[in-house]
Amino acid sequence: MTKRTRIFIGILLAYALGIGVLMYRLLGDIDPRYRESAEESLVETAHLMASLIEQASPDGALDVHSLRPLFRTLYARPVYANIFGFEKRRVELRLYVVDRAGRVVYDSLGRHEGEDYSNWRDVRLALIGAYGSRTTADVDGDPHTSVMYVAAPIYLRNEVVGAVTAGKPVQSFGQFVEAARHKTLLVGLTSVLAVIVLAVIVSLWLVRPFGLIGDYVRYVRSQRRFSLPRLSRRALGTLSAAYNEMRDALAGRNYVADYVQTLTHELKSPLSAIRGAAELLREPMSESDRQRFLANIARETQRIQELVERMMELAALESRRQLAHPAPVALRPLVEELTASGEAAGAPRGIRVQLDATEDAHVEGDALLLRRAIGNLLDNAIDFSPAGGHVKLTLALQRRSVDVVVRDAGPGIPDYADEKVFERFYSLARPHSQRKSTGLGLPFVKEVAELHHGRVSLRNADGGGAIATLSLPRLDDTPASA
């Protein structure tokens, strides 16, 4: 599977995952919203019944006698209501009234009269004038029998003398919750299928449709017998190949255009210097001037050659989808070798290279590419370090990865260059020579990191200098250092 194919599939999976997370949150949010709506209605019902009882009790004693025939008639009353396709056939509202001690003096179902309800949350809070509610199952351990209760205090002569609680089974609006969930899930699945169908339509429209159909027809004709699974697999394989071809063509066109434009810009300066020196050599001049201009031509030619070689090396690396023959690579011997080379490279300017690698770590990859990548980071650190400075190379073991950290004592990264250091051909002038590099070293390191399923970063260090970190997945089980 190519890198672009993985990216394309990753986008589809990310979209499907996003829709899945959204659907999960929406589906989980439906039931609480319906409960809130039902609770709000129960609040009004409880306060309405509390007002009726207060009106029927002018002498200061709770009068609930009128409630018995009222609810007896209500439960016997024929009910038919078509609510958005759902038929309601009976009244499921419940009501009970307690006195100031919390004892039930009336229960619309006739089950709990005389019982002490003072410890129930709805009653306990209502008897002190607060808002009380609860959800309790009629049958212990069976959430399908849950009932929502909301209580309201009964006031007589500005004193709480009891409470009335209105209740409603959760199952009475559960059918609406299930319907809403099914509709929401249907919308989510339809959205995902629509994107997949759209992708197929676009691919059939843009990617040589007649050639695909012709190839598929020839394949079908070559089959001795009809096999739907085999034909389906062939069709999916053909579409997958078409997707790869389309993405590679579009990406390759942009890639080449970008490279040509950038390379042309980078070659202008050395070519102009060579042309100017060549024109001056036609004129009479002293031998010292002639040697100086010849040296300029040689230097700029070397610069062009280095630029082209680096560019071809980076282009070859970017075209690779994965490592051809990955193998375990021990990093400690590798960084020890690079430290010795860095010491030699920094010696003319008195730059010391220090290695901190107390433990070894293994990664799976290409040793040559890793050596080049870490070497590029070390070369940059030496180039940007002042004379007599030092560079520190650290091998830091994490729980699942290993970090190769290179720190210098140079001027650090300017703010304007912070987002550009990994762009092709972008380079900063070296402090000691004021010359720029090809600008392909850090992009090379980035490509190597991605091929090894790792990452690279470059940032300013506290106290000055810059820190480059190449993080790679560990292959061994060596415990990470503290």
C-alpha positions, 0 to 999 in steps of 0.5 A: 500500500502506497503512502498516498493510498494510506493518506487517502484511506486515513482521511476516510477513516478520520471522517468515519471516526469523526462521525462515529464520535459525533453520533456517540455523543448525540446518542448519549445526549438524547436520553438526558434531554428527554428526561429534562423535558419530562422533569420540567412537565412534572415540576408544573404538575406537582405545583398544580396539584399542591395548589389544588390541595392548598385550596381544598384545605382552608382549615389547616388540615390536609384534605386529600379526599377529593383526589380519590375519585379524581384519579379513579375517574382519570385512570378509567378514562379512555385515552387515544392520542397519536403523538408523531406516530406513537399511540398513547392509550392510557394515563401513566401519571402517578401522585402521592401526598405526604404530611409534614412527618413524611407519611403517605396520606394518599397514593394514586396507585393505592400501594403505599398509603401509611408508609414513611417516605421521609427519607426519600430525597424528593420528600425530604427536600420538599418538606424544607421548602427546597426542590426535590426529585428522584428516579427510582425503579419499581423493581430493584435492579431493573432499570426498565421500571424506573420512575421519575418523581418531582415533589412540591411543598404544600403551604398552609398559612405560610407553613409547609404542612406536607408535600405532593409528588408527581411521578411518571415511568421512564418507559412512557417516553422511552419510545420517543428516545429510541425513535430519536436514536434510530433517526440520528444513527440513520443520519450518521450512516447515511452521511458516511455512505454518501461520502463513500458513494461520492468518492466512487463517483468522482473516481469513476468520473476522473479516472479513465472510466472507459479503460477501467470498464474495458479491463473489467469486461475482459477479466469477466470474459476470461472467467470460466464460471460466474463467481460474485465474490471474485468479481467483487474483489476484482472490481474493488482492486481496479478502483483502488488502482485507479485511485492510486494512479489519479493521486500519484498523477496529481501529486506528481505534477504539483511536486515537479512544478514546485521542484523546478520553480525552487531549483531555478531560483536557487541556481540563479545566484551561482550561475550569475556568479559563474557567468560574470567571472567567465566574462571578466576572464576574457579581459586582460588582467593580472595572474592573481585576479585570474586565479581568484576568478577561476577559484570563484568559478570552481566554488560556484560549480561545486555549489551547483553540483552539491545542490543537484546531488542533494536534491536528487538524494532528497527526491529519491528519498521522498519517492520511497513509500517504505524502507526496503529492508529494515533491520535492527540498528543499535544507536549507541555505536552509531552516535559514538562514531558520529561524535568522533567525526564531529570532534574532528570537524569542529577542531579547527574552530575549537568546538567540543562535541560531548556525548551523553549515552549511558544506555543503548537502544535499538530501532528498526530501520536503515543504519545508513539513512539514520547515520546521515540524518543524525550527521546532518543534525550534528553538522548543523549544530557545529556550523551554528556554534561559536568558536570555542563552543560546545555541542552536546549529543544525547541518547535519551530513552523514553517508554516507547521511543528513543530521542536523539537530541543535539544541542548547540550554543549558537544564536538560536532560530530567529522568530521569522524562520521558526516555521520554515526550517524544514522547508526545501532550500530554506537555509540560514547564514552560518554565523562564522562564514555568513554563507548558507547551505543548500537548505536540503539537510533538514528536509532530508532528516524529516523524510528519514524520520517519517520513513522510520515512523518517527518525527523530528523537531527543532526549537530554541533552547532555554538559555540560548542555542537550539535543540534538534530532536529526532524521536524514533520508535524503540525496538528493544525493552530496555527500561527508560531512564529516569 
